Amino acid sequence: MTLEELIVDCQKNDRKAQEALYHKYASILFGLCLKYSPNRVEAEDNLQDAFVTIFARINQYSGKGSFEGWIKRVTVNTVLQKYRKKRVLTLPEDDILESIEEVTMDDADLPLSFLLSIIQELPERYQLVFNLYVLDGYTHKEIGALMGISDGTSKSNLARARLLLQTKIEAFRNKRDHE
């Protein structure tokens, strides 16, 4: 069955087609959910919520552009909508951005598992902004619109996320160098 046929059958609420679509994209979307969730359990919940939304809105997919891109966008929006409803307190804006060095996530001496774990340890708002900006390439304006915050708050949250990550990276390196 082609992807187009699968989509058409999902639009008809065919359960077997929905199951096939789920199996085809679950691992890709789960990785995306992990980026935007504070832990694995919430990522699993977010994945289920995303598929509910995908199946509810699949008639809105016009066939133009990448279907995978469309379901990724639906997934990110579904997860962000959940966290937006929590109305996490927004921190005041400041000029911390200028005082922080870029966190380089591609350092070969840092295990990927360590980097992923410290990103997931970030406070929820910082993690979301960090992932959207650094890993997915959204602008601060786009992040603000998605999360219901100002551009400046997005910049401030990113700077604070980078500061926390830099502190944990330095602690990891110091510990490793003194062993």
N, C-alpha and C positions, 0 to 999 in steps of 0.2 A: 504494500500500500504506500503510495507516495505521500509526502507531507501535505500536499494540497488536498488529497482525498481524506486524509486524517483530520484536517482542519474542518472540512465540510461536514464530516460525520460528527465531529465534536459540536459543531454549530446546531446539529440536529439532536443534541443531548444523548448521543450514542455512548453508553457506558463503556463498552469495549474500546471504542476509539479514545475516550477520555483516559482510560487506563493505559493504553498504548502511548498516548502523548505524555502522560505522567512518567512512565518508564523511560521514555526517550529523553526527557529534559530534567528529571528530578535531580540528578547529580550535579548538573550545571547550575541549576537554580539553588540547590542546597549550598553550594560554595558561595554563591552570592548572598544568601541569607546568613551564612556564618560571618561574613564581613560586616553585616549590619546588626548583628545580634550580640548581646552580652555573653551568651553561653550557648552550648550545643542544644540544650532542651528548647530554649526560645527560638533558635534557628529552625528546629524541626517544626515547631508550632507555626512559625512564620512561613515556612515552605507550604504547609497545608493551607494556610490562609491565602497565600499567593495563588495556589492552584484553584481554590474556590473562586477567587476573583477572576482568574484567567478564564475559567469555564463560564462564569457569569457574563463576561464581556467579550468572549471570543467572536461574537457577531460584529463587534466594532473593528476587528482586524480587517483591513481593506484589501489585503493581498499586495499592497505596495510596500516595498522595503522588506527588510529581513524579519521573518517571523520570530526568530530567536531574539533579535533586538527588541521586538515588541514585547515578548514575554518577560525579558529582563527588565524592561522599563516598568511593566505592570508589577513585577515582583518588588523592585526598589520602592515604587510608590506605595504599594500595599504595606510594606514594612515601615516606611517612614510615616505613613498615616497613623499606624498604630502608636508610634512613639510621639507623634505630634499630639495625639489625644491625651497623652499623659501630662502634657504641659509642664515639662521640666523647666525649672526656673532659669531664666536667661541671665547670664552674668553681665555686669557692666562692661562697656567697651573701654579699652585703654590702648596705650601704645606699646604693649608688650611685644607685638609682632616684630618691631624693628630690632629688639634685643636678642632674638632667638636665631641660632644658626639652623640651617636646614638639617633635618634628620635624613641621613642617607640610608635608605632601606636596602640597598644592594651591596652592602659591605660583605665581602666574602667570608670574613672571619666570624660572622654572626649566624648561628643556625636559624633556618627559616622557622622551625617550630618555636624558637624563642621569640622571634619577631612577631609571629602571629599571636602568641600567648600574651605578649605585653600590649599589643593593640587591643585584644579582647578584654584586657584588664582596665582599659581606659574608662572613665565615666561615660555613660551612655551617649550623652550629647557630643562629647569630644570624639568618641569613636565614630559616630555617624558622620560628623563633619570631616574628620581625617580621611575616612574611607572615600567619601564622595569627592573630596578635593584631590587627594594624593593618588588614590588607587583607580578612581574612575574618571578623573579629569573634569569634574564639574567646576564651574566658576562660583565665586562667592555669591553672586547675584542669583544663580540657579539654585544654589544650596539654600539661600534665604527663602526663595519662593517655595521650594519643596518642604522646608521645615517650618515655615512660618516665623522666621527670625530675620533680623536686619543683616545686610552685608557685613557691617562692622562686627556684629556678634559672631557671624561665621568666621571672620578673620581672627577674632579674639579666641574663639574656641579652638581653632586650628593651632594657633600659637601656643596655647596652654597644652594641647595634646602633644605637640612637638617637644615642649619643655619636659613633660612627664616622660615621654619616650626617651629623650636624650638622657635624662637622669637615670632611668633604668638600664639603658645601654652602657652608660659609663660605669654604673655599679657592677654590671655583669662583667665588663672588661677588667675592672679592678680586681674583682674576685678571682677571675680566671688567671690574671697575670700574677697573683700572689699565691696561687696553689702550687 
